[in-house]
Structures are given as structure tokens and as C-alpha cells.
Amino acid sequence: NSNDFRIETEMVIFNRNKQTAKSKAKSKFISDNTIISSDGFNIYDNGEKIIFHGSANIILKWNCFLN
């Protein structure tokens, strides 16, 4: 968990000092208006960048675009 999103996966390698994480297992990222499912991920650059691996699907909640 972070302040911005939650990750659900079977196995992850996390480095708290460098704020990095990676996994080769199926993963689900969940935030307020977005869900991303992928075959793995790599969070790097002090937690600022994410690369999703393999097949990835994104679901954007429609209400986030309505104002």
C-alpha cells in the first residue's frame, strides 16, 4: 500500500530505502479511479515510474472524467 495506490500480487520484491518494487507474478494496481492488471511490474526511480510487463489491462472509472 501507498498513499496513492494499492498493489495486489502473489510475490513482490520491495526495497523500502530506494522506494522500488518488482514482481514477475500477475498483479493488480488499484487507485481511486484506475485499476491496472498486468503480468508483472517494475517500480523504480524512487517510486516515480512504473513499467507494466506482459499483457496489461487498464480500467478507468468514468466518473473521474466528469466535472
PyMOL commands that set and color helices and strands:
alter all, ss='L'
color gray80, all
select helices_A, chain A and resi 62-65
alter helices_A, ss='H'
color red, helices_A
select strands_A, chain A and resi 6-9+13-15+20-23+27-30+34-38+41-44+49-52+57-60
alter strands_A, ss='S'
color yellow, strands_A
deselect
rebuild
show_as cartoon
